Structures are given as C-alpha cells and as structure tokens.
Amino acid sequence: MAQDLIAVTGVWVAALYTLFTFSFIYKETAIYRFAEYTFVGATAGHYIVIAYQSIMNKGLYPIVRQGQYIYILPMILGLMMFSRFSKKQSWISYYPLALLVGVGTALAMRGTIQAEFLTQITSTIAPLFAPSLTAFNNLVIAVTVISVLIYFLFTVETKSSLKRPMDYVGKIGRYMLMIGFGAQFGAAIMTRLGFVIARFQFLLFEWLHLQ
C-alpha cells in the first residue's frame, strides 16, 4: 500500500512539474520559476551527495582502510582549491587548477585527434571498389571531406591556374557544409520533439489514464 502511495505521489509530482514547465510557453510565470528553482536546488543537492561519496569512497576509505597513501596527494590538491575563498591565499589554488587544466586538455586533445582526425582520415580513404551502396557512401564521404577542406583553403594565388577549379570544388564543399548543418539541426529538432511527445504521453497515459 505504501509503495502504491509513493508511486502515485511521484506521478502527480512529475505531472505538476511538467505543467509548471510548460507554462513558460505563455510567459515566465511564478510557477515556472518555482519549478526551475526546485530543479536547480535538487540538482545541486544531488551533486553534493555524489561529491561527498566520491571523497569518501575514492579518498578517505582507500587511505584509512587499505593503506593506499598515494591518495593523500589528490586530497591535498583538492583542499588547496578552497584557498580561493581567501583573497590573500587564492594563489595557492592556481597549482591544482593548472594541473587540472593541463591533464584535461591533454586527454581532450588525445580524444579529439583520435575521433576527429584519425578516424576521419581512415573513413575518407575507405575502399571505393566495394558493393555498390558501400562504394557510393565511401565516395560521398571522400568528396565531402576533400571539398570542405578545399573550401577553407585560402592560400591559392589569384593568378594561379588552380584558382578557378578550386573555387568550384570549394563551392561544393560549401553546399556539403549547408547539408551537414541542416541535418544536424533537423536531428536536434527531432530529439527535442521526442522529449515533448514523451512528456505528453506521460501526462495522457500515466497521469490521466486516457487509454
């Protein structure tokens, strides 16, 4: 019985907050701000709990229970970040912040090079002599990549014999970019519409039981 009451209460709370959020379609009402502030507060509280559990499980427990004293170093670096609350001692936080930015940048660069350069190159030089549909797809990828790269090539002299052909290829690259941006925008719209449809289905079927 208690579980049913909790489930029904959860459905009603979710439905009311959905309606509160939809009120923004009319204007930024007080109930919309209430829902917004509640969401921000709940999210902040959730991340505080996650941060506390992370500190305990990945910091204190390995040190105290397992004797892994190497974890003292990240604990010290984390405590150094709190020096930003002091104007005189805020310089201490620069060291862990610099380490964090450096490591994060290195990891991001590694992922970026692998995902956006190496994978793109290997996909571009895919074999063209394959089954008809696969060969056509590989040809489209190769033409798109080459034409887009030429579109952003601005170092050809005006009097060069390659100027006009590269302008034509660059124009193809421009069209390919427009097609790509349009497809991405359409995919984003479809994703948002999927969220909206899901909320309407929740309101009609799970809240109002209109089925």
N, C-alpha and C positions, 0 to 999 in steps of 0.2 A: 504493500500500500504506500509506504513511504517513497519507494522508488518511483511509483507511478506519479505521485505528487511532485517529486523533483523533476521528472521528465516533462510533465505538463507545465510546471513553472518555467523550465528552461525554454520551452516552445513559446510561451507567452512573452517572456523577456526578449527573446530573439525577434519575435514578430513586432513588438512595440519599438524596439530599437531600429528595425528595418524601416518602419513607417516614419520614425523620427528623422532618419537619414534622408528618406525620400522627400521630406518636407522642404529640403534645400532646393528642390525643383521650383517651388513657389518663390521662396526667398530664404535668407539666412535667419531662420526663426530661433526662438529661445529653446525649443525642444531639440532642434538640430545641434545647437551649441552644447546642450546638456549631453546628448549622445556623443558628440565629439570629445568633450572633456572627459567623459567616462571612459571612452576608448583609450585616450591618451594616458589617463591615470592607470587603467588596468594594464596597459602595455608596459608602462614604466615599472609598476609593481612586479609584473611577470619577469622582466629582465633583471630586476634587483634580486629576486629569488634565484634566478639562473646564475647570476654572478656570484652570489653567496655560495651556492652549491659547487660552482666551479672552483672557488677559492678553497673550499673545504676538501673536495674530492681530489683536486689536482695540485693542491699546495700543501695544506697542513697535514692531511692524513698520510700522504707519502713520506713526509718528513718525520712525523711523530711515530707512526705505526710501522713503516717499512725502512726507516733509516736512510732514505734517499735524500741526502743533504744537498744534492745539486739543485733541488728545487728552492733552496733559500735564495739563490741569485734572482730568479724572476719575482719572488716575493719582495725582495728589496727594491728591485726596479719598479714594481707596482706601487710600493709605498712612496718612492721618490716622486711619482706623479702627483701626489697630494700636496707637494710643495707649491703648486700653482695657486693655492689659496692664500699664500703669503707673497706680498709684493717684493719683499726683500730676498726671499729664498726661492723665488719662482725659477731662477736659473738652474736649479737642481733638476727640474723636470725636463730640461732640454735633452739630457743624455738618454734617458729611456725613450723619450719621444723620437729622437734621432735614430735610435736603434730600431724602433718600431716602424718608422717610415722607410728606413733602408731595407729592412728584411721584407716588408710588404711590397716595396717597389720591385725588389729582385724577384720575388715569387710571381708578382703580376707580370713582369717582363717575360719570365720563362713561359708562363701560360699563354701570354699574348703571342709570342714568337711561334709557339707550337700550334696554336689554334688559328691565327690569322695569317701566318706566313708559310710555314712548312706544310700544313695541311692544305692550304690554298694552292701552293705550288704543285704538290703531288696530285691534287684533284685536277689541276689545269692540264697537266701532261698525261692525263689518263689516256689509254689507247683508244684511237678513233676507229680502228678496224675491229669492231665488235658487233654483236647483234644490233639490228637496225635502230631500235629505240635507244639502247645504251650508247651507240655511236653518236646519235643525234644529240643526246643530253651532254655528252662529253664535248661535242663540237660547240654547243651553245655556251658551256662553261668557259671553254678556251677563248671564244670570240669575245665574250663579255669581259673576262679579265684583261685581255690584251687591249681591247678598245677603251676600257675605263682607264687603264694605266696611260695610254697614249693621250686621253683627254686631259690628264693632269700633267702632261709633259710640255713645259713652256720654254724649252731651251733650243728649239729649232729656229735657225735664222730665217728671216722673212724672205730672202732671195734664194733660199735653198730649194732644190728641185723636189725635196721631200715635203715641203710645206703644205701644198695642196692635198696630196694623198693622206697625210697625217691629219689634216683638218677634217676630211671625210670620215676617217676612222674614229677620230675624236668625237664627231657628231653622233656616230653610232654608240660610242661609249656614253654620251650624254643621255641618249634615249634609254640605254640599258639602266643607267642610274635612276631615271624617272620611273621606269618599270619596277625596279627594285624598291624604291621608296614607296611607291603606290602599293605594292604587295605587302610591305611591312605595315603600312598604315591600315590597310584593309584587315590584316591579321590582328592588329591591335584592337580595331573596332569590333571584330568578331569575338575576340576574347572578352571585351567589356560587355557586349550583348549577351554572351553566355552567362556572365555573372548576374546580370539583371534578370534574365529569364529564370535562372536558378532561384533567385530570391522571390520572384512572382510565383513560381511553382511551390516554394516553401509556404508562402502566405496562403495560397489557394488550397493546397492539398494537405499540408501538415498542420496548419493553424485553423483554417476554416473547414477542412474536410469536405471540400466541394468536388467529390468524385464518385 
